[in-house]
Amino acid sequence: MNPQDHQAPQDGQSAATTNAIHLTEVDGIPTLFAYAPGPLRAGLVFRVGIADETLARAGVTHLVEHLALYRQGLADYHFNGATKAAFTHFHVEGAEHEIVDYLHGVCASLADLPMERLETEKEILRTEESRREPGQLPLWRYGAQGYGLVSYPEWGVRGLRPEDVRHWTETWFTGGNAVLWIAGERFPAGLALKLPPGTRRPLPAVTSALPTTPAHFSDGQGGVLLDAVVTDTAAARLYAGVLERELSRALRQEDGNSYTAATDCASRRDGHALLTAFADSLPAKQDAVLGGFVDVLAALQAGRVAPADLEAVRTRADAGLTAADAAVRRLPGAAEDLLAGRPPRGLDELRHELWSVTPGHLHAVALEAAGTALLQVPSGHSASWAGYAAAPTRSTYAVTGRRFDAVAKDGSALVVGDDGVSVTVRGRDGSDLAVTVPYRSCAAVLSWPDGGRRLIGTDGLAVAVEPGLYGVDAHTMAMLDAAVPPHARVQLPPRQSTPRAEAPASAPAAGSGGAAPVRRTGGQTAALVVLFLLGGVFAFVALATTVFGHDPDSGTGEWLGLSGFLWAVTGLIVWPAVRILRRTRRM
């Protein structure tokens, strides 16, 4: 089909015709076109993203995106780029000649990246990263590889050389690995895409760091989050909408324990989708929100799907499919589908699937989601009571090798072996608890000028090797450095804080270090005893004043004021004890 054949629809054409996506090509690159009045919109999508990188080179795709857009300057038209888990988008909106200039410029820059901007763009990426708050669910589900890398900092950017960036661009940003989409009244005249030839790249491999599901982990953030892998169907998307309605009804309207309850269903383009749900909570309401959240899921898993909810969500979804700009909004996702080997689907097919969904289909999605669920609960909470296994925070074994007891004599030790490294601590039952990173599955080793190392395994678990804290000699450190795969090394600048010894982690490694509670000292234990005794005394007095202290002849305001004062003092005394309990653990 000739791109120039796409013209404005004639009067009398059906909505299905004007709301359709047509497949053609430009310079051998598959191209999706949808009619839309107004400004022209276009996007160039490549099948490459964060999940194609390694932890030690994380950020290279994002860096290429920035370099490719630099020569666009400060244009009057709107343009931008986006690096996702498995796809990279360059999109633009403007007049016909602006679209052509933009796409020509992106292709020209990808063929000859402005390497004089390399260090400057690295700094920009680091600044952008400082404002980013990645979610933790991906690293717990997938580990420190593949789709789990979206949870980690872009550690690889700092050490990337021009030849590294060029090689990545030549491998992934090719004509064979791209799809173009355009929305407008017609194709822009003079459009050409000069990209080097290449092959279509398969989707990233799906890894797992969870030995069993459903699973849960605790995090310091408030609220409850869930994700689950389900079959990518209309039923899954409708289930997400029904789940959101049920969560909002139960947690906000009925109980008043949560302000925001939201869900999403995002296609992974491999026949599966990631269903996510969230409900926020105040610290005092975390137990109630967690319980209510699980109750809503259990009701849907039992088949209690309200037909009225299904119809409301379905009607809204159908309105989106038949809206005037529906085809335009579907174009970026359709381009991703095409890159993943899934041809675009017509409006009639999508609507037929949508209206064929029954409450029984939603029940099946609920059961499928229950089997793959990963639940993030607030710190100090657990979902084991609801049948969610604890996600692994320790390894099943420790390596054999040279043992270095912690200088602080806190019972922890570092073991450096021929196959990997472990950090161990004595458990309450007398057994050794360990976190181990084998060299063969080391996703990255972070290195600092002071000699510190942090080995991160592909399962997301990490071991900190601090020579000063464990008394590790220079010869052993040299042996360790030689055993780590060269491609996994990440050299970082000097640290601003003094490192401390770590017991087996309470979470997979992300960021600059773990958030595991430290060992409680004797002084902290004594402080807990004193604070709780004082708190108990003041709580007793406050309770007695509240219940028995009201004199009918005295003013109510004075009685309430005294009672409130005593309860406030009780809270001020107990709060430091609570902070110690949350930030430390018993010896």
Disulfide bonds with the S-S distance in Angstrom:
none
